[in-house]
Amino acid sequence: MTLPTELTLPGPAVVLRRATADDVGAVVRLLADDHLGAGRERLEGDDDLAVYLDAFAAVDADPAQTLVVAERDGEVVATLQLGVLPGLSRRGARRAQVEAVRVREDLRGSGLGTAMLRWVVVEARDRGCAVVQLTTDASRTDAHRFYERLGFVATHRGYKLPISG
């Protein structure tokens, strides 16, 4: 795995690295910082943090999963999760699944998200993946344009079924 790595961007250095438990609060704040996340993420006290720390421990213990943060001047400013999924289709191809891509609002349009996704593609190739895939909420039209500009193609329609509170 090619972490940590410094991303080439204008301005102060940005380092992409594997997240630690100490980053969980900052990651959750990034996840909550939009119209969708505000309704589903909550970080108001120790009980809320404990839920996220438990989830982080599970992600961090799974060798197929990598929670990544981008750090600038000692502050977490972006995040994503990269998972590698084995499969039978495509002649047993592995897939890189990208989840929870978030860039702090004041840094959107700075090239940070582009640099992170370019890292994902290289990392996926290095891990033997044949495809990089992601989902994004249908209401995130800015995100759709961003991914399409990077060469992602909307080839499938996704469905979700909530099964718990």
Buried (B, 14 or more C-beta within 10 A) or exposed (E): EEBEBEBEBEEEEBBBBEBEEEBBBBBBBBBBBBEEBEEEBBBEEEEBBEEBBEEBEEBBEEEEBBBBBBBBEEEBBBBBBBBBEEEEEEEEBBBBBBBBBBBBEEBEEBBBBBBBBBBBBEBBEEBEBBBBBBEBBEEBEEBBEBBEEBEBEEEEEEEEEEEEE
